[in-house]
């Protein structure tokens, strides 16, 4: 029985590059994650710079509204959130997380 013990006790060592393989895979995944994240952030920044009156937007708080006025120098946007009572709120541009598109002007509403 003692004849088999030295043979069973021998362990095979993995190749040297195999010990670093999990770190390499993790690094590639992190690079892909950060690249996708920065692409999304860049697209949102471009959309916010092209924001215009009558665009429907969603804020980070989940408020839906229509852009009424934009103050470029203060990064402030005025949103109309209710048509019946003409309720308006002011939010920062950075709180807008999605632009749904522009809405056609409502009949009877003053433009300009």
C-alpha positions, 0 to 999 in steps of 0.5 A: 500500500505504501507504494501508491502513496507517493504517486497519489501525493504528487500534485500537478501544478497548473501552468504559470499563466493560469494563475493570472487568468481570473484577474485578466478576465475580471480586468476585461469585464471592468473595462467593458463596464466602465466603457458602457457607463461612460457612453451612456453618460455621454449620450445623456449629456448630449441630449441635455445640451440639445434640450428644447422647449416642449420636450417631455422629460422624466426627472430622477424623482419620477416626475413627468413634465414638459419643458417650458423654459430653460435657463442655460447660464444657471442649468435650470429648467422649468417644467409644466407638470399639470395641464389643468392647473398649469402647475410648474416646477423648477429643476436642475438639468442634472435631475433630468434622467430621460427625454421622451421627445417633444409634444405637439403644442396644445390647441389654445396655448400661447406660443412664444 
